[in-house]
Amino acid sequence: MNYRHAFHAGNFADCIKHALLVWLLRTMQRKPAALMVLDTHAGLGRYDLTTGPAARTGEWRHGIARLLEQPPPALADYVDLVGRLGLYPGSPVLLRALLRPADRLACCELHPEDCDILRAAFTRDRQVAVHHRDAWEALGALLPPAEKRGLILIDPPFEAPDEFDRLAAGIRLAHRRFPQGVIAAWYPIKHLAPVRAFHTALRDSPVRDVVAAELTLRTPHDPARLNGCGLLIVNPPWRFESEAAPILAALRDRLGDGEAGEGCGIVRLVDE
Ligand SMILES: C[S@@+](CC[C@H](N)C(=O)[O-])C[C@H]1O[C@@H](n2cnc3c(N)ncnc32)[C@H](O)[C@@H]1O
């Protein structure tokens, strides 16, 4: 396990994933019934962007720094939350901040030290469980939730060559165990071939009602660079396509540098 999210915290990909995640959870909470949120690859929880790994790469300066400097109206909810939470919040801290009293969050993190740090962040928090366990195994073990309503974030590090295949298998498993669950799965866009193959794998699977929200900073020609990223959503809440589009457009406007191939969009991969 070489990937350490601390080097990348607050970068453009984090902003895209987290801004859409905040919209997803808030929208699901328009219904009063309790929810279970599962964060399968949770990371550390909080990141100091001014020292250590994040300061060394400076990726956050092209990401969350641009949004905090001048928050576009479509991103106000997400950016306010980041501003209010102190140290830069990773997905578990953002999701925890949105829980209502009857909701709960389960987090999995396989890196032992990161898991200890995450566990310490939620000591005595009865609404949060932190598991030192493998994400792919947890999808089978922790689903379906007793609440019968839930949001599952799958955010793998993409350090293994077969990560797209594992992600597609994980989505199929989560959907089989919990067909009504909302699944949000993050993926990198370095070049187009693996992304197309991933979309095709989902189209050819029994999973129904799938959309993908994508943003590219430049034409994805160079496989060595993170040229963009996507969030694939199974069972998106009603009006995802129309309500998430302005969020994505605001992210493109602030995070893009006007390079050729910059763009964003939401595509429906599989009908209901
Ligand atoms: C992209 S980072 C997660 C970032 C986090 N979701 C956020 O948005 O703040 C991926 C994390 O998954 C962890 N990880 C890698 N393989 C895993 C596995 N099989 N099961 C659980 N966690 C894993 C890594 O240690 C890393 O902390």
The ligand as an SDF file (V2000), in Angstrom:
LIG
                    3D

 27 29  0  0  0  0  0  0  0  0999 V2000
   -8.1770    7.9700   -2.4500 C   0  0  0  0  0  0  0  0  0  0  0  0
   -7.8100    7.6110   -0.7940 S   0  0  0  0  0  0  0  0  0  0  0  0
   -9.3040    7.9520    0.0400 C   0  0  0  0  0  0  0  0  0  0  0  0
   -9.6520    9.4020    0.1830 C   0  0  0  0  0  0  0  0  0  0  0  0
  -10.9300    9.6660    0.9390 C   0  0  0  0  0  0  0  0  0  0  0  0
  -12.0340    8.8480    0.4320 N   0  0  0  0  0  0  0  0  0  0  0  0
  -11.3180   11.1220    0.8350 C   0  0  0  0  0  0  0  0  0  0  0  0
  -12.0420   11.4820   -0.1110 O   0  0  0  0  0  0  0  0  0  0  0  0
  -10.9190   11.9110    1.7050 O   0  0  0  0  0  0  0  0  0  0  0  0
   -7.8150    5.8480   -0.7810 C   0  0  0  0  0  0  0  0  0  0  0  0
   -7.5940    5.2400    0.6010 C   0  0  0  0  0  0  0  0  0  0  0  0
   -7.8910    3.8440    0.5160 O   0  0  0  0  0  0  0  0  0  0  0  0
   -6.9900    3.1220    1.3420 C   0  0  0  0  0  0  0  0  0  0  0  0
   -7.0020    1.7410    0.8120 N   0  0  0  0  0  0  0  0  0  0  0  0
   -6.2790    1.2190   -0.2010 C   0  0  0  0  0  0  0  0  0  0  0  0
   -6.6780   -0.0390   -0.4740 N   0  0  0  0  0  0  0  0  0  0  0  0
   -7.7040   -0.3120    0.3790 C   0  0  0  0  0  0  0  0  0  0  0  0
   -8.5550   -1.4350    0.5690 C   0  0  0  0  0  0  0  0  0  0  0  0
   -8.4370   -2.5350   -0.1920 N   0  0  0  0  0  0  0  0  0  0  0  0
   -9.4990   -1.3630    1.5180 N   0  0  0  0  0  0  0  0  0  0  0  0
   -9.6490   -0.2340    2.2890 C   0  0  0  0  0  0  0  0  0  0  0  0
   -8.8700    0.8520    2.1610 N   0  0  0  0  0  0  0  0  0  0  0  0
   -7.9150    0.8210    1.2120 C   0  0  0  0  0  0  0  0  0  0  0  0
   -5.6890    3.8770    1.2090 C   0  0  0  0  0  0  0  0  0  0  0  0
   -4.8560    3.6470    2.3210 O   0  0  0  0  0  0  0  0  0  0  0  0
   -6.1720    5.3340    1.1240 C   0  0  0  0  0  0  0  0  0  0  0  0
   -6.1960    5.9170    2.4020 O   0  0  0  0  0  0  0  0  0  0  0  0
  1  2  1  0
  2  3  1  0
  2 10  1  0
  3  4  1  0
  4  5  1  0
  5  6  1  0
  5  7  1  0
  7  8  2  0
  7  9  1  0
 10 11  1  0
 11 12  1  0
 11 26  1  0
 12 13  1  0
 13 14  1  0
 13 24  1  0
 14 15  1  0
 14 23  1  0
 15 16  2  0
 16 17  1  0
 17 18  1  0
 17 23  2  0
 18 19  1  0
 18 20  2  0
 20 21  1  0
 21 22  2  0
 22 23  1  0
 24 25  1  0
 24 26  1  0
 26 27  1  0
M  CHG  2   2   1   9  -1
M  END
$$$$
